[in-house]
Structures are given as structure tokens and as C-alpha cells.
Amino acid sequence: MLDALTLATGVAALLLAAWCGWAAYRDQPTKDWHFIGMAVVTLLTLVQLVVGIVQLARGEEPEQGTVIFVAYLLGSFACVPAAGFMSLAERTRWGSITVAASGVVLAVLEVRLHDIWKG
């Protein structure tokens, strides 16, 4: 895995969490700007997914197993979009809280991905 990409994705996820957490604190739902932020974070996770699959295809193997690595890659890719769709259904501050929580979860998944790859 690329350490810089993992770090960038984790930081972007935490920034998204803080931004949506601030919106929730102000009693606001997710807005269009938040969805742009979610798209940026999702794009980073898509790049990470592709890089991970390419590295596996080249014969590199994670220290803690390929199956768990791929599962974490897919989970990290689906985390923020799933919360984004949930926030569309809940157009209150709880939608913003859902996206903020997904940002924190994604940051934790990034740390775990790094651990799985490096051992």
C-alpha cells in the first residue's frame, strides 16, 4: 500500500467528520458542499481500492492475509457513500452526525488497512 495515500485518505476522512460534526452542532443537515466533500473522500478510497488490487495482482501480499485486506478495502470504499445515502433519508442534524461518524470509522479503517498490509 502507498503510505501517503493511506494518510491522505485518513486525514480527508477526519476533516469530513469535523466539517459534518460542525454542521450537526449548528443543527444543520448535510448540504451540497458536504456531498462534494464526501465525493472527494470516496474518490480517494476508490484510488486506494484500485492501488490495492493492482498490488495484489502484481504478486505482493499483505502480512495478515489477502481476504481480510480485500474486505477492509471494500468496507472503506463503501463507508462514506453509505452514510451519504443515509443522510439523504434523514434531512436533520442526524444526517450530518451519520456522515461525521462515517468519517471517523473510515479513518480507523485506514489505520487498520495499514496494519494489515505492514503486519
Long-range contacts (C-beta under 8 A, 24 or more apart in sequence): 1-48, 1-51, 1-52, 1-55, 1-113, 1-114, 1-117, 1-118, 2-48, 2-51, 3-114, 5-44, 5-47, 5-48, 5-51, 6-48, 6-110, 6-113, 6-114, 7-110, 8-44, 9-41, 9-44, 9-45, 9-48, 9-76, 9-106, 9-110, 10-106, 10-107, 10-110, 10-111, 12-40, 12-41, 12-44, 13-41, 13-80, 13-103, 13-104, 13-106, 13-107, 13-110, 14-103, 14-104, 14-107, 15-103, 16-41, 16-80, 16-99, 16-100, 16-103, 17-99, 17-100, 17-101, 17-102, 17-103, 17-104, 17-107, 18-100, 18-103, 19-100, 20-96, 20-97, 20-99, 20-100, 20-103, 21-96, 21-97, 21-100, 23-93, 23-96, 24-93, 24-94, 24-96, 24-97, 24-100, 27-93, 28-93, 28-96, 29-87, 29-90, 29-91, 29-92, 29-93, 29-95, 29-96, 30-84, 30-87, 30-88, 30-95, 30-96, 30-99, 34-87, 34-96, 34-99, 35-84, 38-80, 38-81, 38-83, 38-84, 38-99, 41-80, 41-103, 41-106, 42-77, 42-80, 42-81, 45-76, 45-77, 45-79, 45-80, 45-106, 46-77, 48-73, 48-76, 48-77, 48-113, 49-73, 49-74, 49-76, 49-77, 62-116, 62-117, 62-119, 63-116, 63-117, 63-118, 63-119, 64-115, 64-116, 64-119, 65-116, 68-116, 69-113, 69-116, 69-117, 72-109, 72-112, 72-113, 72-116, 73-113, 75-109, 76-106, 76-109, 76-110, 76-113, 79-105, 79-106, 79-109, 80-106
